[in-house]
Amino acid sequence: MADYGLTVNSSVYSGKEFQVYIGADYGDGTNDVGTINSSSNGSSMYRLDIEGMTLPTFSPNQEFEMRSGAGRVAEFGAVFSSSKRTTTEISLSGRVTMQDLPIFMENILSQAASAENNLFEVATGYNPTTFKHDDATGATVFNKTLTIHFVATTAADSYTLPGCVCTSLSLSADMTSASGRYTYSATFQTSYIPTKGADSMTSANELTTTLGATNVFLSDQSTKDMNIMDVNSDVVFASGNSGSGSSTSVTVSSTALLQPGMKVTGTNIGTNAAVASISSATVFVATVANSGTVSGALTFVSDYTSINPIINNFTINIESPTQFLGAQGTNAEPEVFARAVPELTITISGSVKYDTETDKLLEAFRDSAQTSYLQLVLNNRAITSNLETLGSIAIAAHADQTFGIIIPKAKLTSAEVSSDDVAAVNFEAKVLDPGSNEIIIIATGATAS
């Protein structure tokens, strides 16, 4: 008889001792989806910056209900348990690095990047292509399925999960935490059977040895441009307007309906002029000098553009629900992957300093006509063209590009003023298809060599 005794296993492990590596499912370059990216391809695996994680949540199909038989307690031999066609979920969080971010973004968007594999332009009518088990990928093709390795201190206790897709990705930065450094939270799912055991990652791409070298901060995004569009009905003064050439002052019948930021057009009004300030009950100051004597009708558009908000915190969430369809092989693993079903949901939220400009967020949210919308740029470099010119906006090619976004059209879902010592507007918005050009543009690193 075995003598188990009362010997205590004194080994203690920290949850931080697990290392997590990610890479594309990759076998021979021909039959790859669902194939573990093994140690022979270690150089195409990337170690993630992990702050928190949950080990895979295994969910076998089990039935413990009483079956017909003797007695009134379920019999052990009647228990059913199977891991066929089950979904395993993994949650990870950590610091955003420019090594990991392109992998996450390519997978959740199910779309290959352009420009040094770091630029994502999600076009109007977005409809990602379905793909199949055994489809070809490549060592750096991350838009189909991924292999995730959980490497334990004891190698034999490691886990490997092929066929993973990112179904949820959140990127957040808060100026009151970690100097405004961006962090990520990501959820992955797979319907392939995980394996247990050692798989060497000795040739994998490790984290940078330079502290913080590839981190990204909210303060890096020096280009901050917010437009609040179609807030109210346009204001039109048909006649009685005047102003002299080269002056920025314009006289109208009443400035009661005018507010700083409103665009103004009319005879000899300067190009791209807007209301800079209100001087009196009948005079406003334009942002651009008059090109001649102002006369005739003036139209004030209820767009508030080129707002440079003071941002306290910002978050972008991307959700891409995935359907695993069909069944193949002895473990009934999926045949087809349908991404973004029923929709790709992109939301943004944040907190900005309350002032006369950002107050328009409240007006846009309560807009009874429901025609108002938000435009936003956050980037470490200037973008090309004006944000409101949807056909030509772009993130320019540059070796120093880091994380950046352009959102042409988002509908506010909430907006409220906080009661903090310094008033702030807390807002949330859903990114929508503008009907032409791009839904969103996202840069995840250098867009040129």
KERO-324971 format. One line per 3 residues: number of its first residue (from 1); for each residue x, y, z of C-alpha. Coordinates in steps of 0.2 Angstrom, whole numbers, plus 5000, padded with zeros to 4 digits. Layout:
N
NUM = X:Y:Z | ...
***
This chain:
449
1 = 5000:5000:5000 | 5006:5017:4996 | 5012:5028:5011
4 = 5006:5045:5007 | 5011:5051:5024 | 5008:5069:5028
7 = 5022:5077:5019 | 5018:5095:5013 | 5023:5101:4996
10 = 5032:5117:5000 | 5033:5124:4983 | 5025:5141:4981
13 = 5022:5150:4964 | 5018:5167:4961 | 5004:5171:4948
16 = 5017:5182:4940 | 5028:5168:4936 | 5018:5163:4921
19 = 5024:5170:4904 | 5012:5172:4890 | 5017:5171:4872
22 = 5007:5175:4856 | 5009:5172:4838 | 4999:5166:4822
25 = 4993:5149:4820 | 5007:5142:4809 | 5012:5125:4803
28 = 5019:5123:4785 | 5012:5139:4777 | 4998:5129:4769
31 = 4987:5121:4782 | 4989:5133:4797 | 4972:5138:4805
34 = 4970:5127:4821 | 4989:5122:4820 | 5000:5126:4835
37 = 5014:5138:4832 | 5027:5127:4840 | 5044:5129:4847
40 = 5051:5126:4829 | 5044:5142:4825 | 5048:5151:4841
43 = 5055:5166:4832 | 5038:5171:4826 | 5031:5170:4844
46 = 5030:5186:4855 | 5030:5188:4873 | 5016:5199:4880
49 = 5018:5212:4893 | 5006:5205:4906 | 5000:5214:4922
52 = 4985:5202:4925 | 4978:5187:4918 | 4967:5172:4921
55 = 4973:5155:4916 | 4962:5147:4902 | 4944:5144:4908
58 = 4940:5126:4904 | 4922:5122:4901 | 4919:5104:4897
61 = 4901:5098:4894 | 4896:5089:4909 | 4880:5080:4915
64 = 4877:5074:4932 | 4859:5072:4932 | 4851:5056:4939
67 = 4848:5043:4926 | 4836:5029:4927 | 4843:5015:4939
70 = 4844:5009:4956 | 4843:5021:4971 | 4840:5039:4972
73 = 4858:5046:4970 | 4866:5048:4952 | 4878:5034:4948
76 = 4896:5038:4945 | 4896:5028:4929 | 4882:5038:4922
79 = 4891:5054:4922 | 4894:5062:4905 | 4909:5073:4902
82 = 4916:5079:4886 | 4928:5093:4880 | 4922:5091:4862
85 = 4916:5107:4854 | 4918:5118:4870 | 4924:5136:4870
88 = 4939:5141:4881 | 4941:5159:4886 | 4957:5168:4891
91 = 4958:5186:4898 | 4974:5196:4898 | 4979:5214:4903
94 = 4995:5223:4903 | 5004:5238:4896 | 5002:5243:4878
97 = 5018:5240:4868 | 5022:5243:4850 | 5027:5225:4848
100 = 5010:5218:4854 | 4997:5231:4848 | 4998:5227:4829
103 = 4995:5209:4833 | 4980:5213:4844 | 4973:5225:4831
106 = 4975:5214:4816 | 4966:5200:4825 | 4951:5209:4832
109 = 4948:5218:4816 | 4951:5202:4806 | 4960:5213:4793
112 = 4978:5214:4788 | 4987:5230:4791 | 4995:5241:4778
115 = 5010:5253:4779 | 5023:5243:4788 | 5010:5231:4795
118 = 5004:5245:4807 | 4990:5255:4799 | 4972:5249:4799
121 = 4959:5258:4788 | 4942:5251:4792 | 4932:5255:4776
124 = 4913:5259:4775 | 4903:5243:4773 | 4915:5233:4784
127 = 4912:5215:4782 | 4926:5203:4786 | 4930:5188:4776
130 = 4926:5171:4784 | 4940:5158:4785 | 4941:5140:4788
133 = 4951:5127:4798 | 4967:5123:4789 | 4968:5139:4779
136 = 4985:5146:4776 | 4992:5160:4787 | 5010:5164:4789
139 = 5023:5168:4802 | 5017:5186:4803 | 4999:5184:4798
142 = 4988:5188:4813 | 4971:5191:4805 | 4965:5174:4807
145 = 4969:5163:4822 | 4982:5164:4835 | 4992:5152:4846
148 = 4994:5157:4864 | 5007:5149:4876 | 5005:5150:4895
151 = 5023:5145:4900 | 5023:5139:4919 | 5038:5139:4930
154 = 5037:5120:4929 | 5037:5117:4910 | 5026:5102:4911
157 = 5012:5112:4918 | 5012:5124:4904 | 4997:5126:4892
160 = 4995:5129:4874 | 4980:5135:4865 | 4978:5136:4846
163 = 4964:5143:4836 | 4962:5158:4847 | 4953:5174:4841
166 = 4952:5191:4850 | 4934:5195:4854 | 4937:5210:4865
169 = 4950:5223:4866 | 4951:5239:4877 | 4965:5252:4876
172 = 4964:5265:4891 | 4975:5279:4897 | 4972:5290:4913
175 = 4983:5305:4917 | 4980:5301:4936 | 4988:5283:4934
178 = 5005:5278:4928 | 5008:5295:4920 | 4995:5292:4907
181 = 5002:5276:4900 | 4991:5266:4889 | 4986:5249:4895
184 = 4976:5235:4887 | 4963:5222:4892 | 4960:5208:4879
187 = 4949:5193:4879 | 4952:5178:4868 | 4942:5163:4863
190 = 4945:5146:4855 | 4935:5130:4851 | 4951:5120:4849
193 = 4957:5108:4862 | 4971:5115:4873 | 4986:5105:4876
196 = 4997:5103:4891 | 5016:5101:4892 | 5032:5110:4888
199 = 5035:5120:4872 | 5051:5129:4872 | 5050:5148:4868
202 = 5069:5150:4868 | 5069:5158:4851 | 5054:5169:4854
205 = 5054:5188:4853 | 5056:5194:4871 | 5050:5210:4879
208 = 5062:5225:4875 | 5076:5227:4887 | 5075:5246:4887
211 = 5063:5251:4901 | 5047:5258:4893 | 5055:5260:4876
214 = 5039:5254:4867 | 5026:5260:4879 | 5014:5274:4873
217 = 5006:5288:4883 | 4991:5299:4882 | 5003:5314:4882
220 = 5012:5307:4867 | 4996:5311:4857 | 4999:5330:4854
223 = 4987:5331:4840 | 4971:5332:4848 | 4956:5338:4837
226 = 4938:5336:4842 | 4924:5342:4831 | 4906:5343:4837
229 = 4895:5343:4822 | 4877:5348:4818 | 4873:5353:4836
232 = 4859:5364:4832 | 4850:5372:4817 | 4860:5384:4806
235 = 4858:5402:4809 | 4855:5413:4794 | 4855:5432:4793
238 = 4848:5437:4776 | 4853:5455:4776 | 4859:5470:4787
241 = 4876:5463:4789 | 4892:5473:4787 | 4911:5473:4790
244 = 4926:5480:4782 | 4940:5472:4772 | 4955:5465:4783
247 = 4945:5467:4799 | 4939:5453:4809 | 4924:5462:4816
250 = 4907:5459:4808 | 4891:5467:4813 | 4874:5458:4812
253 = 4857:5461:4818 | 4859:5451:4834 | 4872:5439:4841
256 = 4860:5431:4853 | 4860:5415:4844 | 4879:5415:4840
259 = 4892:5405:4849 | 4911:5404:4848 | 4916:5390:4836
262 = 4902:5392:4824 | 4907:5392:4806 | 4902:5407:4796
265 = 4900:5410:4777 | 4895:5424:4766 | 4901:5437:4754
268 = 4919:5442:4758 | 4919:5432:4774 | 4937:5424:4776
271 = 4939:5406:4770 | 4936:5394:4784 | 4931:5408:4796
274 = 4922:5404:4812 | 4916:5414:4827 | 4930:5418:4838
277 = 4921:5428:4851 | 4906:5439:4854 | 4910:5458:4856
280 = 4893:5465:4859 | 4874:5462:4856 | 4877:5465:4837
283 = 4896:5462:4834 | 4906:5446:4833 | 4925:5443:4830
286 = 4929:5431:4816 | 4944:5419:4817 | 4949:5425:4799
289 = 4950:5443:4792 | 4937:5448:4780 | 4943:5448:4762
292 = 4933:5463:4757 | 4917:5473:4762 | 4905:5461:4770
295 = 4887:5462:4764 | 4872:5451:4760 | 4867:5435:4769
298 = 4878:5426:4782 | 4876:5408:4787 | 4882:5402:4804
301 = 4884:5383:4804 | 4881:5374:4820 | 4898:5365:4819
304 = 4911:5367:4833 | 4927:5363:4825 | 4946:5362:4829
307 = 4942:5360:4848 | 4959:5356:4857 | 4952:5347:4872
310 = 4961:5344:4889 | 4959:5326:4891 | 4959:5318:4908
313 = 4957:5300:4902 | 4952:5290:4886 | 4947:5273:4882
316 = 4943:5264:4865 | 4934:5247:4866 | 4932:5235:4851
319 = 4921:5220:4852 | 4921:5207:4838 | 4909:5192:4843
322 = 4914:5176:4834 | 4904:5161:4829 | 4913:5145:4828
325 = 4903:5135:4815 | 4903:5116:4810 | 4913:5102:4817
328 = 4928:5092:4810 | 4940:5080:4817 | 4939:5068:4832
331 = 4937:5083:4844 | 4923:5091:4834 | 4933:5107:4832
334 = 4927:5121:4821 | 4926:5121:4802 | 4922:5140:4799
337 = 4925:5156:4808 | 4913:5170:4806 | 4920:5186:4814
340 = 4911:5202:4820 | 4894:5193:4821 | 4881:5202:4822
343 = 4892:5217:4822 | 4909:5225:4825 | 4906:5237:4840
346 = 4918:5251:4843 | 4915:5263:4857 | 4925:5277:4865
349 = 4924:5286:4881 | 4933:5299:4891 | 4934:5314:4902
352 = 4938:5331:4896 | 4939:5348:4904 | 4923:5357:4904
355 = 4923:5374:4896 | 4913:5384:4883 | 4919:5372:4869
358 = 4916:5355:4877 | 4899:5361:4884 | 4894:5357:4866
361 = 4895:5339:4870 | 4880:5341:4881 | 4871:5350:4868
364 = 4875:5337:4855 | 4869:5323:4866 | 4853:5331:4870
367 = 4850:5336:4852 | 4832:5332:4848 | 4835:5331:4829
370 = 4848:5318:4832 | 4858:5324:4818 | 4873:5329:4829
373 = 4889:5318:4829 | 4907:5318:4836 | 4923:5318:4826
376 = 4940:5315:4835 | 4958:5313:4831 | 4971:5307:4844
379 = 4989:5305:4837 | 5007:5309:4840 | 5009:5317:4823
382 = 4998:5329:4813 | 4986:5321:4801 | 4984:5325:4783
385 = 4969:5336:4777 | 4955:5342:4789 | 4945:5330:4800
388 = 4929:5335:4792 | 4935:5332:4774 | 4931:5313:4775
391 = 4938:5309:4758 | 4956:5314:4761 | 4959:5312:4780
394 = 4974:5300:4783 | 4988:5296:4795 | 5003:5301:4786
397 = 5018:5288:4783 | 5031:5291:4796 | 5044:5281:4805
400 = 5040:5290:4822 | 5021:5286:4821 | 5015:5277:4837
403 = 4997:5273:4842 | 4984:5285:4834 | 4966:5285:4829
406 = 4955:5295:4818 | 4936:5294:4820 | 4925:5302:4807
409 = 4908:5299:4815 | 4903:5294:4832 | 4886:5296:4840
412 = 4886:5302:4859 | 4877:5289:4870 | 4880:5299:4886
415 = 4887:5316:4892 | 4887:5323:4909 | 4897:5336:4919
418 = 4906:5329:4934 | 4906:5338:4951 | 4925:5337:4954
421 = 4936:5351:4960 | 4938:5355:4941 | 4923:5352:4931
424 = 4924:5339:4917 | 4913:5332:4904 | 4912:5313:4905
427 = 4906:5306:4888 | 4903:5290:4879 | 4900:5287:4860
430 = 4898:5274:4848 | 4908:5274:4831 | 4896:5273:4816
433 = 4898:5270:4798 | 4898:5287:4790 | 4892:5279:4773
436 = 4908:5284:4763 | 4927:5281:4765 | 4933:5276:4782
439 = 4924:5270:4798 | 4940:5272:4808 | 4959:5274:4805
442 = 4970:5266:4818 | 4989:5267:4818 | 4999:5255:4829
445 = 5017:5259:4825 | 5029:5265:4812 | 5019:5268:4795
448 = 5036:5270:4786 | 5053:5264:4787
***
